[in-house]
């Protein structure tokens, strides 16, 4: 789901767990929240909602760049 969202330049918010944090760098190309923390999820959602549209656009483009740089479509895994 993160790869699909990133390719379509959609903003992402996800838990800070292995796999997600290999792809998403907090505040650079997405928002990470502490796993199993409703309060941290709420803070992340609030942050992404209130982000300036230009910053949100940059964040989304950064995720797409990260995916294109690190994703090997032939082997279907992140390098």
PDB file of N, CA, C and O in Angstrom:
ATOM      1  N   UNK A   1       0.825  -1.196   0.000  1.00  0.00           N
ATOM      2  CA  UNK A   1       0.000   0.000   0.000  1.00  0.00           C
ATOM      3  C   UNK A   1       0.870   1.261   0.000  1.00  0.00           C
ATOM      4  O   UNK A   1       0.541   2.242  -0.667  1.00  0.00           O
ATOM      5  N   UNK A   2       1.985   1.235   0.752  1.00  0.00           N
ATOM      6  CA  UNK A   2       2.866   2.409   0.780  1.00  0.00           C
ATOM      7  C   UNK A   2       3.487   2.661  -0.593  1.00  0.00           C
ATOM      8  O   UNK A   2       3.607   3.804  -1.033  1.00  0.00           O
ATOM      9  N   UNK A   3       3.876   1.588  -1.257  1.00  0.00           N
ATOM     10  CA  UNK A   3       4.455   1.743  -2.594  1.00  0.00           C
ATOM     11  C   UNK A   3       3.437   2.331  -3.561  1.00  0.00           C
ATOM     12  O   UNK A   3       3.765   3.220  -4.347  1.00  0.00           O
ATOM     13  N   UNK A   4       2.220   1.844  -3.505  1.00  0.00           N
ATOM     14  CA  UNK A   4       1.182   2.367  -4.398  1.00  0.00           C
ATOM     15  C   UNK A   4       0.887   3.832  -4.101  1.00  0.00           C
ATOM     16  O   UNK A   4       0.777   4.644  -5.019  1.00  0.00           O
ATOM     17  N   UNK A   5       0.759   4.166  -2.835  1.00  0.00           N
ATOM     18  CA  UNK A   5       0.494   5.562  -2.467  1.00  0.00           C
ATOM     19  C   UNK A   5       1.639   6.454  -2.931  1.00  0.00           C
ATOM     20  O   UNK A   5       1.414   7.548  -3.447  1.00  0.00           O
ATOM     21  N   UNK A   6       2.857   5.983  -2.745  1.00  0.00           N
ATOM     22  CA  UNK A   6       4.020   6.776  -3.134  1.00  0.00           C
ATOM     23  C   UNK A   6       4.114   7.003  -4.624  1.00  0.00           C
ATOM     24  O   UNK A   6       4.419   8.112  -5.064  1.00  0.00           O
ATOM     25  N   UNK A   7       3.858   5.976  -5.407  1.00  0.00           N
ATOM     26  CA  UNK A   7       3.923   6.119  -6.864  1.00  0.00           C
ATOM     27  C   UNK A   7       2.882   7.123  -7.359  1.00  0.00           C
ATOM     28  O   UNK A   7       3.118   7.836  -8.334  1.00  0.00           O
ATOM     29  N   UNK A   8       1.732   7.178  -6.688  1.00  0.00           N
ATOM     30  CA  UNK A   8       0.688   8.127  -7.075  1.00  0.00           C
ATOM     31  C   UNK A   8       0.805   9.461  -6.345  1.00  0.00           C
ATOM     32  O   UNK A   8      -0.100  10.293  -6.400  1.00  0.00           O
ATOM     33  N   UNK A   9       1.947   9.654  -5.652  1.00  0.00           N
ATOM     34  CA  UNK A   9       2.254  10.898  -4.933  1.00  0.00           C
ATOM     35  C   UNK A   9       1.170  11.275  -3.927  1.00  0.00           C
ATOM     36  O   UNK A   9       0.784  12.438  -3.813  1.00  0.00           O
ATOM     37  N   UNK A  10       0.695  10.278  -3.207  1.00  0.00           N
ATOM     38  CA  UNK A  10      -0.261  10.522  -2.132  1.00  0.00           C
ATOM     39  C   UNK A  10       0.498  10.640  -0.814  1.00  0.00           C
ATOM     40  O   UNK A  10       1.476   9.921  -0.607  1.00  0.00           O
ATOM     41  N   UNK A  11       0.078  11.519   0.070  1.00  0.00           N
ATOM     42  CA  UNK A  11       0.745  11.621   1.373  1.00  0.00           C
ATOM     43  C   UNK A  11       0.499  10.358   2.193  1.00  0.00           C
ATOM     44  O   UNK A  11      -0.578   9.765   2.135  1.00  0.00           O
ATOM     45  N   UNK A  12       1.513   9.957   2.957  1.00  0.00           N
ATOM     46  CA  UNK A  12       1.368   8.749   3.763  1.00  0.00           C
ATOM     47  C   UNK A  12       1.644   9.028   5.234  1.00  0.00           C
ATOM     48  O   UNK A  12       2.470   9.865   5.597  1.00  0.00           O
ATOM     49  N   UNK A  13       0.921   8.294   6.056  1.00  0.00           N
ATOM     50  CA  UNK A  13       1.160   8.262   7.493  1.00  0.00           C
ATOM     51  C   UNK A  13       1.110   6.783   7.864  1.00  0.00           C
ATOM     52  O   UNK A  13       0.150   6.084   7.540  1.00  0.00           O
ATOM     53  N   UNK A  14       2.146   6.321   8.540  1.00  0.00           N
ATOM     54  CA  UNK A  14       2.219   4.899   8.867  1.00  0.00           C
ATOM     55  C   UNK A  14       2.984   4.690  10.165  1.00  0.00           C
ATOM     56  O   UNK A  14       3.723   5.563  10.621  1.00  0.00           O
ATOM     57  N   UNK A  15       2.790   3.513  10.748  1.00  0.00           N
ATOM     58  CA  UNK A  15       3.458   3.208  12.008  1.00  0.00           C
ATOM     59  C   UNK A  15       4.955   3.003  11.779  1.00  0.00           C
ATOM     60  O   UNK A  15       5.385   2.550  10.719  1.00  0.00           O
ATOM     61  N   UNK A  16       5.719   3.344  12.786  1.00  0.00           N
ATOM     62  CA  UNK A  16       7.167   3.267  12.721  1.00  0.00           C
ATOM     63  C   UNK A  16       7.624   1.846  13.053  1.00  0.00           C
ATOM     64  O   UNK A  16       8.092   1.564  14.156  1.00  0.00           O
ATOM     65  N   UNK A  17       7.474   0.966  12.073  1.00  0.00           N
ATOM     66  CA  UNK A  17       7.881  -0.430  12.217  1.00  0.00           C
ATOM     67  C   UNK A  17       8.763  -0.800  11.028  1.00  0.00           C
ATOM     68  O   UNK A  17       8.766  -0.120  10.001  1.00  0.00           O
ATOM     69  N   UNK A  18       9.514  -1.895  11.189  1.00  0.00           N
ATOM     70  CA  UNK A  18      10.387  -2.359  10.109  1.00  0.00           C
ATOM     71  C   UNK A  18       9.551  -2.570   8.851  1.00  0.00           C
ATOM     72  O   UNK A  18       8.447  -3.112   8.908  1.00  0.00           O
ATOM     73  N   UNK A  19      10.072  -2.149   7.761  1.00  0.00           N
ATOM     74  CA  UNK A  19       9.351  -2.203   6.488  1.00  0.00           C
ATOM     75  C   UNK A  19       8.860  -0.819   6.152  1.00  0.00           C
ATOM     76  O   UNK A  19       9.227  -0.253   5.122  1.00  0.00           O
ATOM     77  N   UNK A  20       8.023  -0.266   7.026  1.00  0.00           N
ATOM     78  CA  UNK A  20       7.554   1.103   6.819  1.00  0.00           C
ATOM     79  C   UNK A  20       8.710   2.089   6.957  1.00  0.00           C
ATOM     80  O   UNK A  20       8.894   2.967   6.114  1.00  0.00           O
ATOM     81  N   UNK A  21       9.492   1.933   8.037  1.00  0.00           N
ATOM     82  CA  UNK A  21      10.570   2.901   8.266  1.00  0.00           C
ATOM     83  C   UNK A  21      11.796   2.650   7.390  1.00  0.00           C
ATOM     84  O   UNK A  21      12.751   3.425   7.424  1.00  0.00           O
ATOM     85  N   UNK A  22      11.774   1.570   6.605  1.00  0.00           N
ATOM     86  CA  UNK A  22      12.807   1.390   5.580  1.00  0.00           C
ATOM     87  C   UNK A  22      12.497   2.250   4.363  1.00  0.00           C
ATOM     88  O   UNK A  22      13.385   2.562   3.570  1.00  0.00           O
ATOM     89  N   UNK A  23      11.260   2.623   4.226  1.00  0.00           N
ATOM     90  CA  UNK A  23      10.811   3.397   3.075  1.00  0.00           C
ATOM     91  C   UNK A  23      10.516   4.847   3.447  1.00  0.00           C
ATOM     92  O   UNK A  23      10.893   5.768   2.722  1.00  0.00           O
ATOM     93  N   UNK A  24       9.852   5.045   4.562  1.00  0.00           N
ATOM     94  CA  UNK A  24       9.409   6.386   4.963  1.00  0.00           C
ATOM     95  C   UNK A  24      10.377   6.984   5.971  1.00  0.00           C
ATOM     96  O   UNK A  24      10.695   6.380   6.995  1.00  0.00           O
ATOM     97  N   UNK A  25      10.837   8.193   5.650  1.00  0.00           N
ATOM     98  CA  UNK A  25      11.665   8.973   6.571  1.00  0.00           C
ATOM     99  C   UNK A  25      10.759  10.055   7.143  1.00  0.00           C
ATOM    100  O   UNK A  25      10.225  10.886   6.408  1.00  0.00           O
ATOM    101  N   UNK A  26      10.591  10.036   8.456  1.00  0.00           N
ATOM    102  CA  UNK A  26       9.644  10.939   9.110  1.00  0.00           C
ATOM    103  C   UNK A  26       9.883  12.394   8.730  1.00  0.00           C
ATOM    104  O   UNK A  26      11.005  12.897   8.801  1.00  0.00           O
ATOM    105  N   UNK A  27       8.822  13.047   8.334  1.00  0.00           N
ATOM    106  CA  UNK A  27       8.787  14.462   7.954  1.00  0.00           C
ATOM    107  C   UNK A  27       9.539  14.788   6.667  1.00  0.00           C
ATOM    108  O   UNK A  27       9.575  15.950   6.262  1.00  0.00           O
ATOM    109  N   UNK A  28      10.136  13.797   6.019  1.00  0.00           N
ATOM    110  CA  UNK A  28      10.798  14.037   4.738  1.00  0.00           C
ATOM    111  C   UNK A  28       9.933  13.532   3.588  1.00  0.00           C
ATOM    112  O   UNK A  28       9.698  14.247   2.614  1.00  0.00           O
ATOM    113  N   UNK A  29       9.463  12.293   3.710  1.00  0.00           N
ATOM    114  CA  UNK A  29       8.637  11.750   2.636  1.00  0.00           C
ATOM    115  C   UNK A  29       7.371  11.068   3.168  1.00  0.00           C
ATOM    116  O   UNK A  29       6.723  10.291   2.467  1.00  0.00           O
ATOM    117  N   UNK A  30       7.045  11.374   4.398  1.00  0.00           N
ATOM    118  CA  UNK A  30       5.851  10.832   5.030  1.00  0.00           C
ATOM    119  C   UNK A  30       5.883  11.103   6.524  1.00  0.00           C
ATOM    120  O   UNK A  30       6.809  11.733   7.034  1.00  0.00           O
ATOM    121  N   UNK A  31       4.878  10.626   7.206  1.00  0.00           N
ATOM    122  CA  UNK A  31       4.788  10.793   8.658  1.00  0.00           C
ATOM    123  C   UNK A  31       4.780   9.406   9.287  1.00  0.00           C
ATOM    124  O   UNK A  31       3.986   8.543   8.913  1.00  0.00           O
ATOM    125  N   UNK A  32       5.670   9.208  10.244  1.00  0.00           N
ATOM    126  CA  UNK A  32       5.701   7.966  11.010  1.00  0.00           C
ATOM    127  C   UNK A  32       5.143   8.232  12.397  1.00  0.00           C
ATOM    128  O   UNK A  32       5.405   9.279  12.990  1.00  0.00           O
ATOM    129  N   UNK A  33       4.370   7.279  12.914  1.00  0.00           N
ATOM    130  CA  UNK A  33       3.885   7.403  14.286  1.00  0.00           C
ATOM    131  C   UNK A  33       4.276   6.155  15.063  1.00  0.00           C
ATOM    132  O   UNK A  33       4.474   5.085  14.488  1.00  0.00           O
ATOM    133  N   UNK A  34       4.384   6.306  16.368  1.00  0.00           N
ATOM    134  CA  UNK A  34       4.770   5.202  17.231  1.00  0.00           C
ATOM    135  C   UNK A  34       3.708   4.105  17.162  1.00  0.00           C
ATOM    136  O   UNK A  34       2.518   4.355  17.355  1.00  0.00           O
ATOM    137  N   UNK A  35       4.163   2.899  16.883  1.00  0.00           N
ATOM    138  CA  UNK A  35       3.267   1.754  16.769  1.00  0.00           C
ATOM    139  C   UNK A  35       2.440   1.578  18.041  1.00  0.00           C
ATOM    140  O   UNK A  35       2.953   1.700  19.153  1.00  0.00           O
ATOM    141  N   UNK A  36       1.169   1.291  17.860  1.00  0.00           N
ATOM    142  CA  UNK A  36       0.221   1.032  18.953  1.00  0.00           C
ATOM    143  C   UNK A  36      -0.059   2.240  19.837  1.00  0.00           C
ATOM    144  O   UNK A  36      -0.552   2.090  20.954  1.00  0.00           O
ATOM    145  N   UNK A  37       0.254   3.442  19.343  1.00  0.00           N
ATOM    146  CA  UNK A  37      -0.003   4.657  20.110  1.00  0.00           C
ATOM    147  C   UNK A  37      -1.073   5.494  19.414  1.00  0.00           C
ATOM    148  O   UNK A  37      -0.808   6.168  18.419  1.00  0.00           O
ATOM    149  N   UNK A  38      -2.267   5.435  19.950  1.00  0.00           N
ATOM    150  CA  UNK A  38      -3.370   6.210  19.382  1.00  0.00           C
ATOM    151  C   UNK A  38      -3.057   7.697  19.441  1.00  0.00           C
ATOM    152  O   UNK A  38      -3.368   8.437  18.507  1.00  0.00           O
ATOM    153  N   UNK A  39      -2.448   8.133  20.525  1.00  0.00           N
ATOM    154  CA  UNK A  39      -2.100   9.545  20.680  1.00  0.00           C
ATOM    155  C   UNK A  39      -1.089   9.980  19.618  1.00  0.00           C
ATOM    156  O   UNK A  39      -1.226  11.058  19.040  1.00  0.00           O
ATOM    157  N   UNK A  40      -0.084   9.155  19.358  1.00  0.00           N
ATOM    158  CA  UNK A  40       0.914   9.496  18.346  1.00  0.00           C
ATOM    159  C   UNK A  40       0.309   9.483  16.946  1.00  0.00           C
ATOM    160  O   UNK A  40       0.656  10.320  16.112  1.00  0.00           O
ATOM    161  N   UNK A  41      -0.594   8.538  16.683  1.00  0.00           N
ATOM    162  CA  UNK A  41      -1.309   8.515  15.411  1.00  0.00           C
ATOM    163  C   UNK A  41      -2.110   9.800  15.243  1.00  0.00           C
ATOM    164  O   UNK A  41      -2.093  10.413  14.177  1.00  0.00           O
ATOM    165  N   UNK A  42      -2.805  10.201  16.290  1.00  0.00           N
ATOM    166  CA  UNK A  42      -3.586  11.442  16.251  1.00  0.00           C
ATOM    167  C   UNK A  42      -2.691  12.641  15.935  1.00  0.00           C
ATOM    168  O   UNK A  42      -3.041  13.481  15.105  1.00  0.00           O
ATOM    169  N   UNK A  43      -1.543  12.718  16.595  1.00  0.00           N
ATOM    170  CA  UNK A  43      -0.606  13.827  16.346  1.00  0.00           C
ATOM    171  C   UNK A  43      -0.124  13.818  14.896  1.00  0.00           C
ATOM    172  O   UNK A  43      -0.015  14.868  14.264  1.00  0.00           O
ATOM    173  N   UNK A  44       0.162  12.627  14.378  1.00  0.00           N
ATOM    174  CA  UNK A  44       0.608  12.514  12.991  1.00  0.00           C
ATOM    175  C   UNK A  44      -0.464  12.921  12.007  1.00  0.00           C
ATOM    176  O   UNK A  44      -0.186  13.599  11.017  1.00  0.00           O
ATOM    177  N   UNK A  45      -1.696  12.508  12.279  1.00  0.00           N
ATOM    178  CA  UNK A  45      -2.816  12.888  11.414  1.00  0.00           C
ATOM    179  C   UNK A  45      -3.028  14.393  11.444  1.00  0.00           C
ATOM    180  O   UNK A  45      -3.260  15.022  10.411  1.00  0.00           O
ATOM    181  N   UNK A  46      -2.947  14.953  12.624  1.00  0.00           N
ATOM    182  CA  UNK A  46      -3.116  16.399  12.777  1.00  0.00           C
ATOM    183  C   UNK A  46      -2.018  17.139  12.014  1.00  0.00           C
ATOM    184  O   UNK A  46      -2.272  18.145  11.351  1.00  0.00           O
ATOM    185  N   UNK A  47      -0.792  16.623  12.122  1.00  0.00           N
ATOM    186  CA  UNK A  47       0.336  17.254  11.437  1.00  0.00           C
ATOM    187  C   UNK A  47       0.137  17.242   9.923  1.00  0.00           C
ATOM    188  O   UNK A  47       0.333  18.258   9.257  1.00  0.00           O
ATOM    189  N   UNK A  48      -0.250  16.096   9.391  1.00  0.00           N
ATOM    190  CA  UNK A  48      -0.389  15.982   7.941  1.00  0.00           C
ATOM    191  C   UNK A  48      -1.572  16.814   7.426  1.00  0.00           C
ATOM    192  O   UNK A  48      -1.520  17.340   6.314  1.00  0.00           O
ATOM    193  N   UNK A  49      -2.620  16.934   8.219  1.00  0.00           N
ATOM    194  CA  UNK A  49      -3.771  17.747   7.828  1.00  0.00           C
ATOM    195  C   UNK A  49      -3.412  19.228   7.775  1.00  0.00           C
ATOM    196  O   UNK A  49      -3.898  19.962   6.915  1.00  0.00           O
ATOM    197  N   UNK A  50      -2.560  19.660   8.698  1.00  0.00           N
ATOM    198  CA  UNK A  50      -2.230  21.075   8.788  1.00  0.00           C
ATOM    199  C   UNK A  50      -0.988  21.482   8.004  1.00  0.00           C
ATOM    200  O   UNK A  50      -0.604  22.652   8.018  1.00  0.00           O
ATOM    201  N   UNK A  51      -0.358  20.534   7.324  1.00  0.00           N
ATOM    202  CA  UNK A  51       0.813  20.870   6.522  1.00  0.00           C
ATOM    203  C   UNK A  51       0.417  21.785   5.373  1.00  0.00           C
ATOM    204  O   UNK A  51      -0.634  21.617   4.756  1.00  0.00           O
ATOM    205  N   UNK A  52       1.266  22.741   5.106  1.00  0.00           N
ATOM    206  CA  UNK A  52       1.101  23.611   3.951  1.00  0.00           C
ATOM    207  C   UNK A  52       1.067  22.735   2.695  1.00  0.00           C
ATOM    208  O   UNK A  52       1.816  21.763   2.605  1.00  0.00           O
ATOM    209  N   UNK A  53       0.217  23.064   1.736  1.00  0.00           N
ATOM    210  CA  UNK A  53       0.055  22.231   0.545  1.00  0.00           C
ATOM    211  C   UNK A  53       1.359  22.060  -0.222  1.00  0.00           C
ATOM    212  O   UNK A  53       1.613  20.986  -0.768  1.00  0.00           O
ATOM    213  N   UNK A  54       2.185  23.091  -0.273  1.00  0.00           N
ATOM    214  CA  UNK A  54       3.452  22.963  -0.997  1.00  0.00           C
ATOM    215  C   UNK A  54       4.389  21.988  -0.280  1.00  0.00           C
ATOM    216  O   UNK A  54       5.095  21.220  -0.934  1.00  0.00           O
ATOM    217  N   UNK A  55       4.404  22.009   1.053  1.00  0.00           N
ATOM    218  CA  UNK A  55       5.238  21.076   1.810  1.00  0.00           C
ATOM    219  C   UNK A  55       4.715  19.650   1.676  1.00  0.00           C
ATOM    220  O   UNK A  55       5.496  18.702   1.584  1.00  0.00           O
ATOM    221  N   UNK A  56       3.415  19.505   1.664  1.00  0.00           N
ATOM    222  CA  UNK A  56       2.799  18.194   1.484  1.00  0.00           C
ATOM    223  C   UNK A  56       3.133  17.641   0.099  1.00  0.00           C
ATOM    224  O   UNK A  56       3.404  16.450  -0.053  1.00  0.00           O
ATOM    225  N   UNK A  57       3.112  18.497  -0.889  1.00  0.00           N
ATOM    226  CA  UNK A  57       3.453  18.112  -2.259  1.00  0.00           C
ATOM    227  C   UNK A  57       4.915  17.668  -2.345  1.00  0.00           C
ATOM    228  O   UNK A  57       5.224  16.665  -2.989  1.00  0.00           O
ATOM    229  N   UNK A  58       5.808  18.410  -1.701  1.00  0.00           N
ATOM    230  CA  UNK A  58       7.231  18.054  -1.688  1.00  0.00           C
ATOM    231  C   UNK A  58       7.426  16.704  -1.000  1.00  0.00           C
ATOM    232  O   UNK A  58       8.181  15.860  -1.481  1.00  0.00           O
ATOM    233  N   UNK A  59       6.744  16.506   0.126  1.00  0.00           N
ATOM    234  CA  UNK A  59       6.838  15.248   0.862  1.00  0.00           C
ATOM    235  C   UNK A  59       6.398  14.083  -0.028  1.00  0.00           C
ATOM    236  O   UNK A  59       7.055  13.042  -0.064  1.00  0.00           O
ATOM    237  N   UNK A  60       5.306  14.257  -0.732  1.00  0.00           N
ATOM    238  CA  UNK A  60       4.786  13.206  -1.604  1.00  0.00           C
ATOM    239  C   UNK A  60       5.732  12.908  -2.761  1.00  0.00           C
ATOM    240  O   UNK A  60       5.930  11.747  -3.120  1.00  0.00           O
ATOM    241  N   UNK A  61       6.312  13.946  -3.341  1.00  0.00           N
ATOM    242  CA  UNK A  61       7.287  13.772  -4.429  1.00  0.00           C
ATOM    243  C   UNK A  61       8.544  13.078  -3.920  1.00  0.00           C
ATOM    244  O   UNK A  61       9.135  12.257  -4.621  1.00  0.00           O
ATOM    245  N   UNK A  62       8.948  13.411  -2.694  1.00  0.00           N
ATOM    246  CA  UNK A  62      10.124  12.762  -2.104  1.00  0.00           C
ATOM    247  C   UNK A  62       9.903  11.256  -1.943  1.00  0.00           C
ATOM    248  O   UNK A  62      10.816  10.464  -2.177  1.00  0.00           O
ATOM    249  N   UNK A  63       8.697  10.864  -1.546  1.00  0.00           N
ATOM    250  CA  UNK A  63       8.406   9.437  -1.402  1.00  0.00           C
ATOM    251  C   UNK A  63       8.487   8.748  -2.754  1.00  0.00           C
ATOM    252  O   UNK A  63       9.045   7.657  -2.861  1.00  0.00           O
ATOM    253  N   UNK A  64       7.940   9.367  -3.778  1.00  0.00           N
ATOM    254  CA  UNK A  64       7.990   8.774  -5.117  1.00  0.00           C
ATOM    255  C   UNK A  64       9.441   8.605  -5.560  1.00  0.00           C
ATOM    256  O   UNK A  64       9.795   7.570  -6.126  1.00  0.00           O
ATOM    257  N   UNK A  65      10.284   9.608  -5.310  1.00  0.00           N
ATOM    258  CA  UNK A  65      11.706   9.518  -5.659  1.00  0.00           C
ATOM    259  C   UNK A  65      12.375   8.369  -4.904  1.00  0.00           C
ATOM    260  O   UNK A  65      13.160   7.618  -5.482  1.00  0.00           O
ATOM    261  N   UNK A  66      12.065   8.234  -3.620  1.00  0.00           N
ATOM    262  CA  UNK A  66      12.642   7.165  -2.808  1.00  0.00           C
ATOM    263  C   UNK A  66      12.258   5.802  -3.367  1.00  0.00           C
ATOM    264  O   UNK A  66      13.096   4.905  -3.457  1.00  0.00           O
ATOM    265  N   UNK A  67      11.008   5.649  -3.739  1.00  0.00           N
ATOM    266  CA  UNK A  67      10.539   4.376  -4.286  1.00  0.00           C
ATOM    267  C   UNK A  67      11.240   4.076  -5.601  1.00  0.00           C
ATOM    268  O   UNK A  67      11.729   2.966  -5.808  1.00  0.00           O
ATOM    269  N   UNK A  68      11.290   5.052  -6.483  1.00  0.00           N
ATOM    270  CA  UNK A  68      11.933   4.838  -7.781  1.00  0.00           C
ATOM    271  C   UNK A  68      13.410   4.496  -7.624  1.00  0.00           C
ATOM    272  O   UNK A  68      13.957   3.707  -8.395  1.00  0.00           O
ATOM    273  N   UNK A  69      14.046   5.088  -6.633  1.00  0.00           N
ATOM    274  CA  UNK A  69      15.475   4.851  -6.393  1.00  0.00           C
ATOM    275  C   UNK A  69      15.728   3.474  -5.788  1.00  0.00           C
ATOM    276  O   UNK A  69      16.716   2.824  -6.131  1.00  0.00           O
ATOM    277  N   UNK A  70      14.853   3.019  -4.894  1.00  0.00           N
ATOM    278  CA  UNK A  70      15.121   1.827  -4.105  1.00  0.00           C
ATOM    279  C   UNK A  70      14.282   0.603  -4.437  1.00  0.00           C
ATOM    280  O   UNK A  70      14.519  -0.468  -3.879  1.00  0.00           O
ATOM    281  N   UNK A  71      13.325   0.729  -5.315  1.00  0.00           N
ATOM    282  CA  UNK A  71      12.427  -0.397  -5.574  1.00  0.00           C
ATOM    283  C   UNK A  71      12.792  -1.067  -6.881  1.00  0.00           C
ATOM    284  O   UNK A  71      12.873  -0.411  -7.920  1.00  0.00           O
ATOM    285  N   UNK A  72      13.009  -2.346  -6.836  1.00  0.00           N
ATOM    286  CA  UNK A  72      13.334  -3.143  -8.003  1.00  0.00           C
ATOM    287  C   UNK A  72      12.058  -3.848  -8.454  1.00  0.00           C
ATOM    288  O   UNK A  72      11.651  -4.846  -7.859  1.00  0.00           O
ATOM    289  N   UNK A  73      11.440  -3.336  -9.489  1.00  0.00           N
ATOM    290  CA  UNK A  73      10.158  -3.882  -9.927  1.00  0.00           C
ATOM    291  C   UNK A  73      10.266  -5.332 -10.375  1.00  0.00           C
ATOM    292  O   UNK A  73       9.329  -6.107 -10.181  1.00  0.00           O
ATOM    293  N   UNK A  74      11.379  -5.708 -10.964  1.00  0.00           N
ATOM    294  CA  UNK A  74      11.549  -7.085 -11.430  1.00  0.00           C
ATOM    295  C   UNK A  74      11.490  -8.069 -10.254  1.00  0.00           C
ATOM    296  O   UNK A  74      10.850  -9.116 -10.352  1.00  0.00           O
ATOM    297  N   UNK A  75      12.150  -7.735  -9.157  1.00  0.00           N
ATOM    298  CA  UNK A  75      12.221  -8.640  -8.013  1.00  0.00           C
ATOM    299  C   UNK A  75      11.160  -8.357  -6.954  1.00  0.00           C
ATOM    300  O   UNK A  75      11.011  -9.126  -6.005  1.00  0.00           O
ATOM    301  N   UNK A  76      10.427  -7.264  -7.110  1.00  0.00           N
ATOM    302  CA  UNK A  76       9.322  -6.915  -6.218  1.00  0.00           C
ATOM    303  C   UNK A  76       9.735  -6.747  -4.749  1.00  0.00           C
ATOM    304  O   UNK A  76       9.019  -7.178  -3.845  1.00  0.00           O
ATOM    305  N   UNK A  77      10.846  -6.144  -4.528  1.00  0.00           N
ATOM    306  CA  UNK A  77      11.235  -5.834  -3.149  1.00  0.00           C
ATOM    307  C   UNK A  77      12.048  -4.555  -3.116  1.00  0.00           C
ATOM    308  O   UNK A  77      12.584  -4.104  -4.129  1.00  0.00           O
ATOM    309  N   UNK A  78      12.124  -3.991  -1.936  1.00  0.00           N
ATOM    310  CA  UNK A  78      12.898  -2.778  -1.746  1.00  0.00           C
ATOM    311  C   UNK A  78      14.353  -3.170  -1.536  1.00  0.00           C
ATOM    312  O   UNK A  78      14.672  -4.024  -0.709  1.00  0.00           O
ATOM    313  N   UNK A  79      15.216  -2.538  -2.292  1.00  0.00           N
ATOM    314  CA  UNK A  79      16.648  -2.851  -2.197  1.00  0.00           C
ATOM    315  C   UNK A  79      17.270  -2.266  -0.963  1.00  0.00           C
ATOM    316  O   UNK A  79      18.468  -2.438  -0.734  1.00  0.00           O
TER     317      UNK A  79
END
